């Protein structure tokens, strides 16, 4: 790629792709973790559903820290991801010239949350659940890398400079 290409002004395609990409990242991630955290912390008041209690009955987590405590902890993790996304919006990280630090921390916390959930599923032999969480982890990794490709880490012509 020639140096002139990297310094060329952005086109309408760069702008449209940037805003649609970020809107998708914020909307998908924000909605997913808002409703996941809300259901655990607000709707269920931090109490795990009967099916979850039965799934973890007899495992070490049923005695320490307890199934309800872990359910609430996962809810806090999920809601924290949503809070970091809101913080990213408040800090105007969606603007092309702004670093996306809070957004990247939110996605990193999502990695950790998916890993914790996967550990629980694997511990109880729920391998299909583990596979789904592995896919969520991988999808989040792709989103993370995509955010790293966005301005300001790349030129404002982040799409057309690569064509």
C-alpha positions, 0 to 999 in steps of 0.5 A: 500500500502506498503512503499516499493511500494511507493519507488520502481523505476518507470517502463516504464509504469510510464514514458509513462503514465506521458509523454502522460498525460502531452502532452495531458493536454498541447495540449488540454488546450493550443489549446483550449484557444489559438484558443478561445482567438485568435478568439476574440482578433485577428480575430474579433478585440475584437468585438462580433459577431452579434449573441452574440450582439443579445443574450445579447441585452437588458441585463445589460451588453449591457450598462455596460461594453458593449458587445464588452468589455465583449467579449474582456475581455473573449478573454483576459482571454482565451489568458491568460490561453494560456500564462500561459501554455506557461510559464509553458513550459518555466519554464520546469514544464513538467519535473517530478521533477518540480512543476506544479505551472503555469499549475495549475494556468492556469487551475484555471483561466480556472475555472473562465473563464468557470464560467464567460461564464456560468453566461452569458449563464444563464443570457440570458436563454441559458441553453444548453450552461450553461450545456456545460460550466458546463461539461467543468468546471467539465472536467477541475476539473478532469484535475486539480486533475490529475495534482495534482497526477503527480510527483513531488507531488507523487512518480516517480512510480505514476502508478505502486505504485497504482496497 
